[in-house]
Amino acid sequence: MTDRDIIKIAVEPSAKQAIDEACRRYGMTQIEMASRIYRWFAEQEETIQASILEILPGSLAVDVARLALERIAQRPPTLAKAAKKADNPVHVNRRLPPSMGRLAKDSEKS
């Protein structure tokens, strides 16, 4: 297993509810979902990242969206790439690795 950094984030209740639902639907932990989302975000071009973070001026939004769609259309499908990278692309083992067991016990106490 590779080393990982642990990040603690705060989300709005509505976002937390949507995350919980998606985790149940796809059979994965919040840690696995967050890891995949962070990895996906890190692989995006800077303009896509800026769009997602909503830090571009509104006057550029249409042009950036058009450019992003054009670039996405030119790239080979990433779904196959993501599936090859994933340990288990659809269903994930719900048990945490031994190194994460302490974190799970700590969160149950909260």
C-alpha positions in Angstrom: 0.0 0.0 0.0 1.2 3.5 -0.8 1.6 6.3 1.7 -1.3 8.7 1.7 -2.0 12.1 3.3 -5.1 12.4 5.3 -7.2 15.6 4.8 -10.0 16.6 7.0 -12.7 18.8 5.3 -15.9 20.5 6.3 -18.9 20.3 4.0 -22.4 21.8 4.1 -25.1 19.4 5.3 -26.7 19.1 1.9 -23.3 18.2 0.3 -22.7 15.6 3.1 -26.0 14.0 2.4 -25.3 13.8 -1.3 -21.9 12.3 -0.6 -23.3 9.7 1.8 -25.9 8.7 -0.8 -23.4 8.4 -3.5 -21.1 6.3 -1.3 -24.0 3.9 -0.5 -25.0 3.7 -4.1 -21.6 2.9 -5.4 -20.4 0.8 -2.4 -17.4 2.9 -1.5 -16.1 4.7 1.5 -16.0 8.5 1.7 -12.2 8.2 1.8 -12.1 6.3 -1.5 -14.6 8.7 -3.1 -12.6 11.8 -2.0 -9.4 10.2 -3.1 -10.8 9.6 -6.6 -12.2 13.1 -6.8 -8.9 14.7 -5.7 -7.0 12.5 -8.2 -9.4 13.4 -11.0 -9.1 17.1 -10.2 -5.3 17.0 -10.1 -5.3 15.5 -13.6 -7.3 18.3 -15.1 -5.9 21.2 -17.0 -5.5 24.5 -15.2 -8.5 26.1 -17.0 -10.7 23.3 -16.0 -9.5 23.5 -12.4 -10.2 27.2 -12.3 -13.7 26.7 -13.8 -14.5 24.0 -11.1 -13.2 26.4 -8.4 -15.3 29.2 -9.9 -12.4 31.6 -9.9 -12.6 32.8 -13.5 -14.3 36.1 -14.4 -17.9 35.6 -15.6 -17.0 37.2 -18.9 -14.7 34.3 -19.7 -17.1 31.5 -18.7 -18.6 30.8 -22.1 -15.2 30.9 -23.9 -13.6 28.6 -21.3 -16.6 26.2 -21.4 -16.4 26.0 -25.2 -12.6 25.5 -25.1 -12.9 22.8 -22.4 -15.5 20.9 -24.4 -13.4 21.0 -27.5 -10.4 19.7 -25.6 -12.4 17.0 -23.9 -13.7 15.9 -27.3 -10.2 15.6 -28.7 -8.9 13.4 -25.8 -9.4 9.7 -25.8 -12.1 8.5 -23.3 -10.7 8.6 -19.8 -13.3 6.1 -18.4 -11.2 3.1 -19.5 -8.1 4.8 -18.1 -9.8 5.4 -14.8 -11.1 1.8 -14.7 -7.5 0.5 -15.2 -6.2 2.7 -12.4 -8.9 1.7 -9.9 -8.2 -1.2 -7.7 -11.9 -2.1 -7.9 -13.7 0.2 -10.3 -17.3 -0.3 -9.1 -17.4 -2.0 -5.7 -14.9 -1.2 -3.1 -14.0 -3.2 0.0 -15.6 -1.3 2.9 -13.0 -2.5 5.4 -10.2 0.0 6.0 -6.6 -1.1 5.8 -5.0 -1.9 9.2 -3.1 1.5 9.1 -6.5 3.3 8.9 -8.2 1.2 11.6 -7.3 3.7 14.3 -8.9 6.5 12.3 -12.2 4.6 11.9 -12.3 3.9 15.7 -11.6 7.6 16.4 -14.4 8.8 14.1 -16.9 6.3 15.7 -16.2 8.0 19.1 -17.2 11.4 17.7 
